């Protein structure tokens, strides 16, 4: 499936870097290496703080936090959710990431802002549940949103003649499941300590309810500790919380080591109360990963009601909400910033003979679009592994070219201060 997995990834000096072992910790996995000091310093230099857009936690829109229970660090409590007045300004065309002209997604047949109906286990069916409210940036209908004036140049950078690629599917690729896995747990799942192995302080502290056998992205079957990004995604369905880790390894203390970690509130538009503008997450753009994954359970039903996640090989030192972080040193205005949203053009005719899941994917790209979330191969669409995917059918996405897309107008672009 990943036919150009080894293609150069220009903006990956930090995402390719591997975790640093804490002093005195026993390294259980042979695939981990020391993070060179010069790489650490370069990343710290790169992540100089931008001026805060608000003194409180980052939010995509101001609204009630919701949720019935809390969980947090050593004291066992989460940071309090900031009041609406303390959140970044709301409305179209500013920091909440909802494009001008967008409308809330339909609610019929689904449940927004709660995942309590989800099944339990690896790759579990959410049974119609959709993270975040219907008016969240991930869930709004952007089919009538205005086009960015620089759309053609941005699409050219991504590759106008290049086809889409499903970075997910059934079975294994090079010994590992294809896609970014997740696990759904109940509210009684024990929370374990999380040790962050890097020196940048942009993480939500543990404990996190990560099972000892949580699935890890890219880990080769039978080779513990293998894999690149090694994302771990856990959904606590009973508390409507999402936990995501980057470069995660189980340790010998009963918890997990990771380079980055973030906690998200799935029942609120205040998606990450502990975060700040300029922060990364387990994803380069500072976004949650899970809401943008293509999942078989919803694609097979014929309708995906949220934006999808995709990657690009050349990005800009800028981000547009709902993203909160840039991951490049380039200031080229023709490179896409993190958080940029593309939409499959209305003129594109979805093939009548395409499978139900593929038609659902393409329609979602028309209605909700795709959000740039990480550095990687151009036009790679993210999804969860599932043995029910038809890999041959997914190849049809390659017939959809970059020229079939347009960029949604980027309001609220943030350019980090120069060092």
C-alpha positions in Angstrom: 0.0 0.0 0.0 2.7 2.5 0.9 4.4 2.4 -2.4 6.6 5.4 -1.8 7.1 5.0 1.9 10.8 5.7 1.4 10.3 8.9 -0.6 12.2 11.9 0.9 10.3 13.7 3.6 11.7 17.2 3.5 10.3 18.6 6.7 10.8 15.6 9.0 14.0 16.3 11.0 12.1 16.1 14.3 9.4 13.6 13.5 12.1 11.2 12.3 14.1 11.7 15.5 13.6 8.9 18.0 13.1 9.1 21.7 15.8 9.7 24.3 16.0 7.3 27.2 15.6 8.8 30.6 18.5 8.6 33.0 18.5 5.4 34.9 15.7 3.9 32.8 16.2 0.4 31.4 15.7 0.4 27.7 13.5 -2.5 26.8 13.5 -2.1 23.0 16.5 -2.5 20.7 15.0 -0.1 18.1 15.3 3.0 20.3 18.3 5.3 20.0 19.7 8.3 21.7 18.3 11.6 20.3 21.4 13.6 19.2 21.9 16.8 21.2 22.1 18.9 18.0 18.7 17.6 16.9 17.2 18.4 20.3 18.6 21.9 20.2 17.5 22.4 16.7 13.9 21.4 17.6 13.9 23.6 20.7 15.2 26.5 18.5 12.5 25.7 16.0 9.7 25.7 18.7 10.3 29.1 20.1 7.1 30.3 21.5 4.8 32.5 19.4 2.9 35.2 21.2 -0.1 33.6 22.9 -3.4 34.2 21.2 -5.1 34.0 24.5 -4.1 33.6 28.1 -6.2 30.6 28.6 -6.3 27.1 27.0 -6.6 26.8 23.3 -10.1 26.1 21.9 -11.7 25.7 18.6 -14.8 27.6 19.8 -16.1 28.8 23.1 -18.7 26.6 24.6 -19.4 24.5 27.7 -16.8 21.9 28.4 -19.3 19.1 29.1 -18.1 15.8 30.5 -19.1 14.2 33.7 -15.8 13.0 35.1 -12.2 14.3 35.1 -8.8 12.8 35.1 -5.4 14.3 35.3 -1.8 14.3 36.7 -0.5 13.4 40.1 -3.3 15.1 42.0 -5.8 13.1 39.8 -7.6 16.1 38.4 -7.5 17.8 35.0 -6.7 21.5 34.5 -9.9 23.4 34.7 -11.6 24.4 31.5 -11.3 28.1 30.9 -14.5 30.2 30.7 -15.9 31.2 27.4 -14.7 34.7 27.9 -11.1 33.5 28.2 -11.2 31.5 25.0 -10.0 32.7 21.6 -12.6 34.7 19.7 -15.4 32.8 18.1 -17.2 32.9 14.7 -16.2 32.3 11.2 -12.9 33.5 9.9 -10.8 33.5 13.1 -9.2 31.3 15.6 -11.8 28.5 15.9 -10.9 27.0 12.6 -14.4 27.0 11.2 -14.1 28.4 7.6 -16.3 31.2 6.4 -19.5 29.8 4.8 -19.3 26.5 6.8 -22.4 25.1 8.5 -22.8 22.5 11.3 -22.8 19.0 10.1 -26.1 17.1 10.1 -27.0 15.2 13.3 -29.6 12.7 11.9 -28.6 9.1 12.6 -25.4 10.1 14.6 -24.4 11.3 18.0 -22.1 14.3 18.2 -19.9 15.2 21.2 -20.2 11.8 22.9 -18.7 8.4 22.3 -20.5 6.6 25.0 -22.3 4.3 22.4 -18.9 3.0 21.2 -18.0 -0.6 21.5 -14.9 -1.6 23.4 -11.6 -3.0 22.0 -9.1 -2.4 19.3 -10.5 -0.7 16.2 -14.0 -0.8 17.9 -17.1 0.4 16.1 -18.2 3.8 17.4 -21.8 3.0 16.5 -22.6 6.4 15.0 -20.7 8.4 17.6 -18.8 11.4 16.3 -16.1 13.2 18.4 -16.8 16.9 19.1 -20.0 18.9 18.6 -21.6 19.3 15.2 -20.3 22.8 14.8 -16.7 21.8 15.5 -14.1 22.5 12.8 -13.8 18.8 12.1 -17.5 18.3 11.6 -18.7 21.4 9.6 -19.9 21.2 6.1 -17.5 23.3 4.0 -18.9 22.5 0.6 -19.8 26.2 0.1 -16.8 27.8 1.8 -14.8 30.3 -0.4 -11.7 29.2 -2.2 -8.3 30.5 -1.1 -6.9 33.0 -3.7 -3.6 31.0 -3.7 -5.3 27.7 -4.1 -3.7 26.8 -7.5 -0.1 27.4 -6.3 -0.7 25.4 -3.1 -2.2 22.5 -5.0 0.8 22.6 -7.4 3.2 22.2 -4.5 1.2 19.2 -3.3 1.2 17.7 -6.8 -1.6 18.6 -9.2 -1.1 15.4 -11.2 -0.5 13.1 -8.2 -3.2 10.8 -7.1 -4.6 10.2 -3.6 -3.2 7.3 -1.6 -5.0 5.4 1.2 -2.4 5.1 4.0 -4.6 2.4 5.6 -6.1 -0.9 4.7 -6.3 -4.6 5.5 -3.6 -7.0 6.4 0.1 -6.1 6.9 2.7 -4.0 5.1 6.3 -4.8 5.8 5.0 -6.8 8.8 2.9 -4.1 10.4 -0.8 -3.3 10.2 -1.6 -0.6 7.6 -2.8 2.6 9.2 -3.0 4.3 12.6 -4.7 2.0 15.1 -6.7 2.9 18.1 -8.4 1.2 21.1 -11.6 2.1 22.9 -11.6 1.5 26.7 -14.1 1.9 29.5 -14.0 4.3 32.3 -12.6 1.7 34.7 -9.4 1.2 32.6 -6.5 1.8 35.1 -4.6 5.0 34.4 -0.8 4.6 34.3 2.1 7.0 34.5 3.4 8.6 31.4 7.1 9.6 31.2 7.9 12.2 28.5 11.4 11.6 27.2 12.0 14.9 25.5 12.7 18.4 26.8 10.0 20.4 25.2 7.1 21.1 27.6 4.0 20.9 25.4 2.5 17.8 26.8 -0.6 17.1 28.9 0.6 15.3 32.0 -0.5 11.7 32.9 -1.7 9.4 34.0 -3.4 8.1 30.9 -5.7 5.0 30.7 -3.4 3.2 28.2 -3.6 -0.6 28.3 -0.3 -2.5 28.5 -1.2 -4.1 25.2 -2.4 -1.0 23.4 -1.9 -1.2 19.6 1.1 0.8 18.3 1.3 2.4 14.9 3.9 0.7 12.7 5.0 -1.9 15.1 6.0 -5.1 13.3 4.2 -8.2 14.4 6.6 -10.1 16.7 9.1 -7.2 16.9 8.2 -5.1 20.0 9.7 -1.6 19.9 9.8 -1.4 16.1 8.1 1.2 14.0 8.6 4.9 13.3 6.0 7.4 14.7 4.6 4.7 17.1 1.4 6.6 17.8 -0.8 5.2 20.5 -4.5 6.3 20.5 -6.9 5.5 23.4 -10.5 6.6 23.6 -12.1 6.5 27.0 -15.7 6.2 25.9 -17.3 6.6 29.4 -15.6 9.9 30.0 -15.5 11.2 26.4 -11.8 11.6 26.5 -9.1 11.0 23.9 -5.5 10.3 24.7 -2.8 10.3 22.1 1.0 9.6 22.3 3.8 10.0 19.9 6.8 7.7 19.9 5.3 5.6 22.7 7.0 2.6 24.4 5.7 0.6 27.3 8.3 0.7 30.1 9.3 -1.6 33.0 7.5 0.6 35.5 4.0 -0.4 34.3 3.5 2.8 32.3 4.6 4.3 29.0 7.4 6.5 27.8 6.6 8.9 24.9 8.0 11.9 23.2 4.7 13.8 23.1 1.2 13.3 24.6 -2.1 15.2 24.5 -5.5 14.8 26.1 -8.7 15.9 24.2 -12.3 16.5 25.4 -14.5 14.8 22.8 -17.7 16.3 24.3 -16.7 20.0 23.9 -15.4 22.6 21.5 -12.8 23.4 24.1 -10.9 20.4 22.7 -7.6 20.6 24.7 -8.0 22.6 27.9 -4.4 22.0 28.8 -3.0 23.2 25.5 -1.8 26.5 24.2 -1.4 28.2 20.8 2.0 27.2 19.3 2.0 23.7 21.0 2.4 20.5 19.1 0.6 17.3 20.2 1.1 13.7 19.1 0.6 15.2 15.7 2.9 17.8 14.1 0.0 20.3 13.6 -1.0 20.1 17.3 -4.3 18.5 16.2 -6.0 15.3 17.5 -5.3 12.4 15.2 -8.3 10.2 15.8 -11.1 12.5 14.6 -9.6 12.6 11.1 -9.0 8.9 10.6 -11.0 7.0 7.9 -12.6 4.1 9.7 -14.2 1.1 8.1 -17.3 1.1 10.3 -18.5 4.4 9.1 -17.3 4.1 5.5 -19.1 0.8 5.1 -22.4 2.5 6.2 -21.9 4.8 3.2 -21.4 8.1 5.0 -18.5 9.8 6.8 -19.5 12.9 8.6 -16.2 14.6 9.4 -13.0 15.9 7.7 -10.2 13.5 7.0 -6.5 13.8 7.8 -3.8 14.0 5.2 0.0 14.7 4.9 2.3 16.7 2.7 6.0 16.5 2.1 6.7 20.2 2.0 5.0 22.5 4.5 5.4 26.1 5.7 6.4 27.7 8.9 2.8 28.7 9.6 -0.5 27.2 10.7 -4.1 27.9 10.3 -6.7 27.0 13.0 -7.8 24.4 14.1 -4.0 23.6 13.9 -1.9 25.1 16.7 1.6 24.3 15.5 3.9 24.7 12.5 6.5 22.0 11.6 8.8 23.6 9.0 11.4 26.3 8.6 10.3 27.4 5.2 8.5 30.6 4.7 7.5 29.9 1.1 3.9 31.2 0.7 3.2 28.5 -1.9 3.8 25.7 0.6 0.8 24.6 2.6 0.7 25.5 6.3 -0.4 23.0 8.9 -4.2 23.0 9.3 -4.8 23.9 5.6 -8.1 22.4 4.4 -8.7 21.1 0.9 -12.0 20.1 -0.7 -12.8 17.8 -3.6 -14.3 20.1 -6.2 -18.1 20.0 -6.7 -17.4 19.3 -10.4 -15.7 16.0 -9.6 -18.1 13.1 -10.5 -17.8 10.3 -7.9 -17.6 7.1 -10.0 -20.9 5.2 -9.9 -19.1 1.9 -9.9 -16.9 2.7 -6.9 -17.4 0.6 -3.7 -19.5 2.0 -0.9 -16.6 2.8 1.3 -14.7 4.6 -1.5 -17.8 6.6 -2.4 -18.2 7.5 1.3 -14.5 8.7 1.4 -14.9 10.8 -1.7 -18.1 12.4 -0.6 -16.6 13.2 2.8 -13.8 15.0 0.9 -16.5 17.1 -0.9 -18.6 17.9 2.1 -16.0 18.1 5.0 -12.7 18.2 3.2 -9.3 17.1 4.4 -7.1 18.8 6.9 -3.3 18.9 6.6 -2.0 17.4 9.9 1.6 16.2 9.5 4.7 16.0 7.3 4.7 12.9 5.1 4.1 11.9 1.6 1.8 14.1 -0.6 -1.9 13.3 -0.7 -1.6 10.4 1.8 -5.0 10.0 3.5 -4.9 8.6 7.0 -7.1 5.8 8.3 -7.3 3.0 10.8 -6.3 -0.5 9.9 -9.1 -3.0 9.5 -9.2 -6.4 7.9 -12.5 -5.5 6.3 -11.0 -2.9 4.0 -10.8 -4.0 0.4 -7.3 -3.0 -0.6 -8.0 -3.4 -4.3 -11.0 -1.1 -4.0 -9.0 1.5 -2.1 -6.6 1.7 -5.1 -9.3 3.6 -6.9 -8.4 6.6 -4.8 -5.3 6.9 -6.9 -7.5 8.0 -9.9 -8.4 11.2 -7.9 -5.7 13.8 -8.7 -4.5 16.8 -6.8 -6.0 19.0 -9.5 -9.4 17.7 -8.5 -9.1 19.6 -5.2 -9.1 23.2 -4.1 -7.9 24.9 -1.0 -10.5 26.5 1.4 -9.7 30.1 2.2 -7.3 30.2 5.1 -8.6 32.7 7.7 -6.6 33.3 10.8 -3.2 32.2 9.5 -0.5 32.3 12.3 3.1 32.8 11.4 5.4 32.0 14.3 7.8 34.8 15.3 11.3 34.6 13.6 14.1 33.4 15.9 
